[in-house]
Amino acid sequence: MLIKSLTAATFAVALAAVPAQEARADAGDIVGGLIVGGLIGAAIANGNNGGGNRGTTSGGGGIPASQMGRDTQTALNYFGFNAGAVDGQIGNGTRQAIERYQLVMGFPVNGREYATYQYDQLMQAYYWGLNGGSAQTGLVGQPLLMAYRDAQLAPQQPQVVVVPAPAPVQPVPQVVAQPPVQTIIVPAPQPAASNK
C-alpha cells in the first residue's frame, strides 16, 4: 500500500513540475493507443482475478469455496467416493460423491441436501481413520467407513479394566532412637572378713 501511495505522489509531482507541451496525434495514433490501453487494462483485470483469491474461489461458477466443502471432498476421497479435486466447490462431482456416500451409509439419497449429521459422521469417521482407526483395523476406504459406522451403532458395553492387586508390602525395620543407657558405677562388694 505504501508503494502505491509513493508511486502516485511521485507521478503527481512529475506532472506538476514538468510544463505541458502541445501533442498532436492523427487517427492512427489514437486507435493504436486505444488498442494498447485495452490490452493493458485486460491484462491487469485478468491478473487481479487469478492472483490474489486463489484460496477462496475456484472453478468457473464464482461461488466462494468453503472449508466445509474442502473437508467434505477430502474425506469423500479418503473413503474412495472420488469427489474430484479438493477445491472447496460443491459441484456435480462432489454431489455425486455425496450421493454415493449417502447410499452406502443408508441415509436419504439427495446430493443437494447434505444434512449436518451426515457431514459430522463423515468427518468423525475420517478423523478416526487418520488417528489410528485404519492402522488398528487394517482397513482402508469404504470398509473402514463401514467399520466406524458399525462401531457407532453397536451397543456400548461397559469397559472393564482389570487392575492388578498391589503386591504385599513387607514391613521395613525401623530404628528407634532411645536415650543413652545410664551407667551407674557401683563399688564392688568387699569380701567379708573371717574371724577365725
Rosetta blueprint (number, residue, H / E / L):
1 M L
2 L H
3 I H
4 K H
5 S H
6 L H
7 T H
8 A H
9 A H
10 T H
11 F H
12 A H
13 V H
14 A H
15 L H
16 A H
17 A H
18 V L
19 P L
20 A L
21 Q L
22 E L
23 A L
24 R L
25 A L
26 D L
27 A H
28 G H
29 D H
30 I H
31 V H
32 G H
33 G H
34 L H
35 I H
36 V H
37 G H
38 G H
39 L H
40 I H
41 G H
42 A H
43 A H
44 I H
45 A H
46 N H
47 G H
48 N H
49 N H
50 G H
51 G H
52 G L
53 N L
54 R L
55 G L
56 T L
57 T E
58 S L
59 G L
60 G L
61 G L
62 G L
63 I L
64 P E
65 A L
66 S L
67 Q H
68 M H
69 G H
70 R H
71 D H
72 T H
73 Q H
74 T H
75 A H
76 L H
77 N H
78 Y H
79 F L
80 G L
81 F L
82 N L
83 A L
84 G L
85 A L
86 V L
87 D L
88 G L
89 Q L
90 I L
91 G L
92 N H
93 G H
94 T H
95 R H
96 Q H
97 A H
98 I H
99 E H
100 R H
101 Y H
102 Q H
103 L H
104 V H
105 M H
106 G L
107 F L
108 P L
109 V L
110 N L
111 G L
112 R L
113 E L
114 Y L
115 A L
116 T H
117 Y H
118 Q H
119 Y H
120 D H
121 Q H
122 L H
123 M H
124 Q H
125 A H
126 Y H
127 Y H
128 W H
129 G H
130 L H
131 N H
132 G H
133 G H
134 S H
135 A H
136 Q H
137 T H
138 G L
139 L L
140 V L
141 G H
142 Q H
143 P H
144 L H
145 L H
146 M H
147 A H
148 Y H
149 R H
150 D H
151 A H
152 Q H
153 L H
154 A L
155 P L
156 Q L
157 Q L
158 P L
159 Q L
160 V L
161 V L
162 V L
163 V L
164 P L
165 A L
166 P L
167 A L
168 P L
169 V L
170 Q L
171 P L
172 V L
173 P L
174 Q L
175 V L
176 V L
177 A L
178 Q L
179 P L
180 P L
181 V L
182 Q L
183 T L
184 I L
185 I L
186 V L
187 P L
188 A L
189 P L
190 Q L
191 P L
192 A L
193 A L
194 S L
195 N L
196 K L
